[in-house]
Amino acid sequence: MKKIFKVVAYLLGVVVVLIVCGIAFINFTFPKVKPAPELAINHSPDRVARGAYLANHVTVCVDCHSTRDFSLLSGPIQPGTIGSGGDRFDQSMGFPGVFYAKNITPFGISDYTDGELYRLITTGVTNEGRAMFPLMPYPFYGKMDPEDIYDIIAYIRSLEPIENEIPDSKADFPVNIILKTIPKDADPQPKPATTDQLAYGKYLTNVAACMECHSPVDDQGTILAGKEFSGGREFVFPDGSKVRSANLTQDQQSGIGSWSEDMFVGKFKQYLDSGYHLPKVQPGEFNTIMPWVMYAGMKEADLKAIYAYLKTLDPISNQVVKFSPPSGSSE
């Protein structure tokens, strides 16, 4: 019997040593991406303007990197907070740790070179070599045309500096080890001509990371294979209410298969109507994290291109319960 215990103890010791060695290997080897490129991006008015369009209406960087007023439907940005960061995402919202959106005004990115910002946005690796949790969808941004990334960098460099110190993010174990292996070298794709509506729509759909929010995920936040764009990803508000993303596939009943182009574009553009005012939302009432006001500023031609691409998606039946009030609510 003693011999058996010795063997078991020995095997357990070997396992512990292997685990420690594996963790040490990952810590010292990953993230494994190329060094930041040497870049000196010009800040021409055209580049800044294109970057402003992308960051505010397509990639919606300002969505997380500003303060949103969720006392109104869809949480429009509070004036004077663009780029200042501070949004907190933690365990109460289903995240494996505590993560903060950083300050991306010149105050927050002053110690980054243009090349380091490019690598950060497209691979998720900081100038200190740390891997970011993919809350910012850098796997999607890594497929963007570099010129579009350069435009965004030029734009955020032009923002009014806002002094706002943001705490460091901290992932829970073992995600703090796993996330080191997530960053990959960028795989930039050339931006298709706008005249090729379908290809350009596919490109914009990736740029906007539509699949990121509009797909169900597992407990680790990984999109379920074969369920892309079928909706149902759950987002928890601080009051405990839950909102789920819509099914964007061509299913006639649960998706947008019956939507016309005018319906799709109108869904966004209604938020720019001078007669429309965002309704007040009380705690426990329906709200959405979908930044409708930001996306409403997208060019109509770009929205039509996205619609054209979504029309090519195979239908997936997934009837989504859009909203659940907090537990105990009478809603």
N, C-alpha and C positions, 0 to 999 in steps of 0.2 A: 504493500500500500504506500509506504514511504517513497518507494521508487517511482510509483505513478505520480505522486504529488511533485516529485522533483522534475519529472519529465514535463508535467503540465506547467510548472513554474518556469522551467527553461523555455518552453514554447511561448508562454506569455511574455517573457523577457525579450525573446527574439522579435515578437510582434511589436512590442513597445519600441524597440530599437529601430525597426523598419519604419514605423510611423514617424518617429522623431527624425530619422534620416530623410524620409520623404518630404516632411514639412520643411526641413532645412534646405533640401534641394530646391523646392518650389520658391522659398523665400530668397534664395541667392541667385536663382536662374530666371525667374519670371518677375514682371512681365517681359516677354521677349519680342520687342519691336525694334525697328531701325531707329537710329539717332534722329533727333529733330532736324529737318532740312534747314539749310541756310536760305532765309527769305528776307526780303526787304520790300514789303507791299506798299505800293503808292496809294495815297489817300485822295485820289481824284474825285471830283464831285459825282461823276457817273458811277464809280465803284462804290462810293459810300451810299448813294441812292439805291443801287441794286441791293447792297447788303442790308439796308434798312427795310426794303421790301421783303427780302427773304426772312430776316430775323423777326419781323413783326407780323408777317402774314402767311408764311409758308413753313419754314422750320420752327417758327414761333419760339425762338430762344427766350424772348422776353416773357413768355408764359411762366416758366418756373423761376427765372432770374429777376423777378419783380414781385411786388406785393399785390395780390389780387383781392378784390373786395367781394367776398362771397355772401354779403348781405343782399347782393343783386344776382339775378340769374346769370350763370356762366362765369361769374367772378371776373369782371373787367379789371384792368390794371388801375391801381390807385395813382393819380397824378404825382409826379415827382419821385417815383420809385423805379423807373425803368432801368434795369440792369443791376440794381443794388443787391439782389440776392436775398437769401434768408429763409426761403421756403424750407420747411422741415418735413421729412418723410421718415416715419418710424414704425415700430412694431405694431402700434395701434392701427396702422393703415395697411398692415400685412407685409411690411418690409423687414428683411433680416438684418436689422441694425438701425442706426440713426444716421440719416443722410441729409445734407444741406445743399441747397443750390447756392453756388458761389457768387460773389460780387464780380460782375463782368464789366463794370465801368473801368475807366483808366485807373481808378484808385485800387481796384482789386486785381488788375492784371499787369501792373506796372513792372513786375519782376519777370514777365514772360517776354521772350522774343517772338517775332512773328512766326518763326519756324516752330517754336515750342507750342504756340497756340494752335497752329495747324495740326501738329501731332496730337495734342490734347483732344481737339474736336473730332478727329478722324480715327483715333485709336483708343482714347480714354486713358492715356498715360500722362501724368503731370510732369512739370519740369524737374521735379524731385525724383522721378522714376516710379511714383506710386500709381497703382491701378485704381481707376474709379469704378464704382458700382455702375452698371449700365442703365441707371435711371435716366441719364442723358443718353439718348439712343445713338451712341457713337458708331455701333456696327452699321447703321443706316447712313450716317454722315460720311463714313469711310468710303462709300460708293459714289459720293457726289463728285461732280466736276471740280477740280481744284480751284478754278476761277471763281466758282460760287462760294467756296470756303474763304478765299482771299477777300471777296466782297464783304462777307460777314465780319471778318477780322477788321477790315478797314472801318466798317460801321461801328463796331463796339469800341474801337479806339477813339471814335469821334464823340462818344457819349459824354454827357456832363459827369465829371467825377463825383461820386457820392461816397462819403466816408461811412462805411458800414462793415465792421469786422465780423466775419462769419466763422463759427466754430468748425473744427475739422469733423468730417464724417467718420463714423466708426461702424464697421460691419461686425455682426455677431460671428462667433466660431460655429461651424467651420467655413462659413461664407468668406470670412476675411482671408482665408487661405485660397479658396476656390477662385475668388474674383481675380487673383493675380494671374490666372491662366486664361482669362477671357480676352484681354486685348490682343488684337491681331494687326498686322500691318494693313494700312489702308489699301483698298482696291479701287482707286478712282476710275470713274466711267465718264466718257465724254458726254456733254449735254447734247441731246438730239436737237435737231432743228425744230423750231416751233411748228413748221409746216407739216412735220410728221406727227400728227396729233396723237396717235396711239403710243408711239415710242416716247414722246415728250410727256404724255400723261403718266406712263409707267415711271419715268424718271421723277416727276413731281410727287407721285404717290410715295416713292421711297424717300425723297427729300423731306416730305411732311411726316414720315414715319407712321403713316396711317395704320399699317399692319401691327405696329407695336401696341397700340391701345385697342385696336379692333380685332383682337384675337384672344382666345382663352389661353391661359398659361397654367403650368404646374406649380407646385409649392415653391420651386426655386425661381419662378418667374420666367421659365423657358416656354416659348410658344409651342403649343401642341401641334405636332406635325399633322398635316392634312386638315387642320381647322383654321388655317390662316384667313383672316378677314371675316370670320363668321361671328364675331362679337362675343359678348358675355364676360369680358374681363371686368372684374369687380374693383371698384374704388371706394374707399371708406372715408367719409367725412368725420371731422372731430366729434360731432354730436352722435356718431354711431350709425347714421343713415348710410345707405349704400346705393351707388349708381353703377350701372353696367353699360358697357359700350354696345353700340348697335351693330347688327349684322349687315355688312356691306356687300355680301355676295348677291348673286342674281336669283336667289330663291324668291319665288313670287309671294309667298305668305310671310316668311320671317325675315326676309332680306329686302333689298331695294330693286328687285327684278321688275316691279311694276312702275318704277319711277321713270318719268320722262326727263330729258335733259333740262327743261325749264323748271321742273319741280326740284331737281337737284341743285341747280344754280340758285333758284329762288330761296331755298332753305337757308343758304348762307347770306345772300344779299338782303334779306328782310331786316337784318340787324343794322344796315346802313340807311334804312328808310328814315327820313327826317321825322316822320310821324310815329316812329316806334320808340318806346322807352322801356328799358330793361325793368321788369317787375321786381319788387322787393321780395326777398325770400326770408322767412322766419326759420329758426332752428327746427329741424325735423321735417321741414317741407321739402318738396322736390327741388333739387338743384343739379347742376351738371358741371363737370370739370372741363368739358369741351369748350375751348376758347372761341366761341362763335364770333365775338366781336373782332378778334384778331383775324380769323380766317375770312371774315366778311370782306376784308380789304384785299383779298386775292383778286387778281385780274379775272374778269369773266372768261377770257379765253383759256386761262390756266385751269379754272374750275371745270370748264367743258372738256379739257384734255384729261383731267382726272376721271371725270364721268365716263369718257370713252374707254379708258383703261379698265375701270371697274366693271363695265359691261362685258368684258372678256372673262371675268372670274366665273368659275363653275359654281352653280348653286349649291349651298350647304344649308340644310334645314337646321335651324337653331333658334327657337323662339326665346327671345331674351326678355326676362323680367326687368324692365328698365330701372325701377327704383324700389327700394325697401326702406321704410321709415325706421327709426331707431327702435330697438326692442322695448316693448311696453308702451309704445306710442299708440294713440287712438286713431292715427291716420289710416 
